[in-house]
């Protein structure tokens, strides 16, 4: 029989391989077409597992300090594995229209005469960025360059500077996002920002002093960014912000990624709700002068 310590190390090694294998088996295309940080994390865990397995049977020096360090390292690894499992993204149910796939962004190029106003959009937490391409395509059809950010590990708060400098031809930008992505968008402080577009989202801090055209679109059946949440945070929005409520709409209707745990029960079909979301957003972006 193996010693208990060796058994624990071998189980950890197995988990370091099993968790990434499960994520890749169930979300391969999402990881492949997302930010490279996710794939790097999964590969690093597998390598860690191999190293732990190889060293599992090696004799270890005794000592209280060494034992405490090994326990702490094991607990840290368990926490990382749990986080990796939780970070498994919601896969897009449709890849949407033709878009330009870059290392850290998806781009929807304008069809027809281009506008000098572009749109940078931040996805919701753990949501495949491709889930938003179909909803944002009408903005590109209206002449706006649309850049959908691929957040590291699909968490918008981990994004650095917005990709404005990659497109010097665009003078002004509307920044927007869904859920946590909208919260990240509201944090962008740049003179080129000409508007803020929030889908089922709200700012984390007070933005009421900003002179910034803002549109908040929400669903009255949303179980995550609930109507109470939207109402309670409305004073944080820039002065003069406009709100549109999609009656019967839920959180997951703001993208194409299926149902989301904890969400509400819709009383309208997805297509009808998304038409309202798209129409309100297109009107708002088109009105940025």
Phi, psi and omega in degrees: 000139180287146173300152183302318182297320179293319178300317179297316181295321179292323177294319176297318179299317179297318179296325180294337177265320186292317183296309176300323179298319178295315179299313181292323180294327184260343184222036186301309183293327179295314179294317182299322184261010178261194178296138183297343181300327182292314179295321178300316179300315182294318178295319180298323178293319178298315178299317177301318179298318178297316180297315180298319180295318181295324184269358188300321185268358179290142177299141179246139176291139179278168179142139183299317181295318179295318179298316179298320179295319179293321178296317179297319179295321179295317179295321177298319179293320177299317178297320179294321178295318179297318179296321180296319177295318180294327183284357177306120190285160169283121184282143175295136178277347173216144179277354175076191183284173179302128180218160180270120184266111176252175181301323185232008180211158162250139180238133172253108183281145181297145170252128184089192183301126182284146175271158175275002177253123176253172180231127171250127186236133181253124180292162173290164183300130175065022180253132175305122180304333180294343180294346183255353188297317182295322180288333183266348180303320179301332176292320177292323178296336178274000176109359182267130169292129180244124179244113177264118184285141170261100183288147172302128180058019179062033176239110188298332181292348179271356179286139176279224181294143178295157187279039181298317186293343178287348184224073181296344179287346180261121185276323185225154186227141163265126175257137183208174179180166179254131175057237179300332176297323176292323176298318177295320180298321181293342180275349182290120181242098184210138182296344180278352179285122183246356180190158180232126182240115183248124175251114180049052188205173178198158181291152177280337181225179185286119179248011189293341180277351182281137173267085189215118175305132186220139174234128175248118178249128183219166178248140185277001174245013182294126180266357182249299168266080190292161175305324177295320177298315181298317180293318183293330182262359180304323178296344178282343184290153174306148182303138179083009179300144179254145181238141174232127180252124176271107183293126180086358184276151180237175185300316186285352177285349180275008175200172178252081181217024177079202180275157180233130179304138179088354182284166179278182179257119183288154174239015176221154180281157186303315183298317180294319178295318182291330174299320178293318179298314182294314182298316180295320182291318180295319177297319181295309182296320179296337180272358177285110184273000000 
